[in-house]
């Protein structure tokens, strides 16, 4: 996807498309790469469909048996059953809120890492509620489009035990946000970078 993205970007610039048009185009491309396909989910099950989504967008998954997968082409054929998804690493990937409905039905998904991802924003923070039945560990870091409002939406993650937050330049009142989360999720430990560590 990234090589295709660069080529399309160059083409749009050569044709002098307005910046807003380019931004809208990339939003559309991201939506198409992330959007769930209900028929596909019904055919292969939620865990395989979720893994396909993450890997197609440059992320990584760890199955419940401990095996990690980072290459879409390493997925077994459709005829072969896959384990449950236990972890998702969306670091430096293009996964976005459009794909978060893929989390529905992933009953063993306990950990999600979202680091250095420009597609992750407040809509994604809200979308994490699709995984609230199992999610226990979440990291949101170096995601420039996440704001205070997005962090406050994490209170829906009722089973969360660990929340890692750091390097979020669009969050203005981190302490206030973490206090709101702690008040609603008293069993959740919030940690961050050395400058923002909270006991």
N, C-alpha and C positions, 0 to 999 in steps of 0.2 A: 504493500500500500504506500510506503513512504517514497519509493522510487517513482511510482505513478503520480503521487502528490507533487513531487518536485517538478516533474515534466508539465503537469497541468498548470502549476503555478507560473512557470516560465511562459507558457503559452498565453495565459491571461494577462500577464504583464506586457507582453509584446503587443497585444491587442488593445492596450490602454484601457482596460476595464476599470471603472471606478472602484475605490477601495471597498465600499459597502457591498458592491456586487460580488467581489472576490470573497469577502467574509461570508456572505449568504451562501455562495457556492460551496465553500468548505464546510459550512454547517450542514448543508444538504448531503455532501459526500460522507461526512461523519455519521449522519443519521442512517444512511443506507448501509454502511458497514456495521452498524451497531443494532439496528432494528431487529427485534425478535421475529421469527417466522413461526407462528403457532402450529402450522402443519408439520414443520420440521421437529419442533419440540414434542409433538404428539407421537411422531414416528420413532424418534431415537431416545426420547426421555430427557428430563430436565438437566441431568448432570452432563451428558454428552453435548447437548445443545449449548450449555453454559461454557463448557471447555472450548468448543468450537468458536464461540463468540470471543472469548478472551484471547485465544491463540491467533485468531484471524486479525485481531487488532494489536498484535505485538506484545501481549502480556504472557504470563506464565501461570500454570496451575500445578497444584500438588494433589494427587489422588489420596484417598483415605488410606491406601496401602503404603503411602510414603513416597511413591515414585513421582518425580517431578517431570514436567513436560513443558518445553518452550517452543516447540516447532509444530505448526499445524499439520505438516505432512507426516508427523510421527504418530498421529492418531490412528488407532486400529480401524479396520474396515467397519462399515455400519453393521455388518452381520455379527460382529464380535462385541460382547458386552463390555462396558467400561466400569471401573470402580466409581464410587461417589467422589465428588469434588470436595476437598477439605480446605484448600487454601487457594486464594487468587492473589497474584502479584500484578497489579496494573501499573507498575512504575514505568515511566517514560514510554507509555503506550498511547494508543488512541481510543481506548475504551471511554465511553461517556455515558451520561444519564440515559440516553436512548436505549442502551442495552441492559440497564439494571433490572428490568422485568425477568431477565434470564435467571436471576437469583431465586425466583419462586420455585419451590419444589426441591431445592438443593439442601436437603435436611442435615447434612454433615458439614456444611460450609461454616467453619468456625473462625477463619482468619482472612482478612482482606487488607492488602497494602496498596495505598495510592500515594506514590511519591513522584514528584517532578512530572506531573501530567497536566498539560495546559487545557485539556478537554474536561477535566474535573472541575465542577463549579457547584453552586448552591443547589441546582437541580439534581446533581448527583448525590449530594448529602441527603436530600429528601428521598431520592430513589433507593438509598441503602435500606430503607424499611422493607424492601422486598426480601431481604435476607435476615430479618430480625428474629426469626424463629430459632436460628442456630448461631448467629454471629456473636463471638465472644471477644475477639481481638481485632481492632481497627487501627490503622495508621493513616493519617492524612498529613502530608508534609510536602513543602515546596510546590504546593498547588496554588498558583497565583490568582486563580479565579474563585477561590472559596472565601466567603466573607463571614462576618459575625452571624448573619441570619442563617447561613448554611450550617454552621456549627451548632446552633441552637436546635436545629431539626434532628440532631443525633439523639435527642432524648427519647425518640421512638424505639431505639435499639435496647429493648428491655433486658436482654441477656448479656449485654456488653460488660466485660470484666476489666479489659485493658484498652485504653485509648491513648495513642501516641500522636501528639500534635507539636509541630515545630515548623519554622520558616514559612509562615503564612502571611505574606506581606499585605494582603487585603483585609486581614482581620485587625480591627482597630482596638478592640477591648477583649483580649484573650482571657484575662482573669475573670471578667464578668461572664463570659461565655462558659468557661470551665466551671464556674460556681453554679450556674444554671444547670449544667449537665450533672454535676455531683449531687445537687439537690434532688433531681429527678431519678438519678441512677446511683444511689449511695454505695452500691457494691462495685462500682467501676473506678479503677485507679487510673488517673490521668498523669501521663509523663510527657516530657518534651526534651528539647535541646537543653544544654547546660544553662543557658541564659533564661530558660522558661520552665525549668524543672519544678514540678509541683508534687509535694509529698502526699 
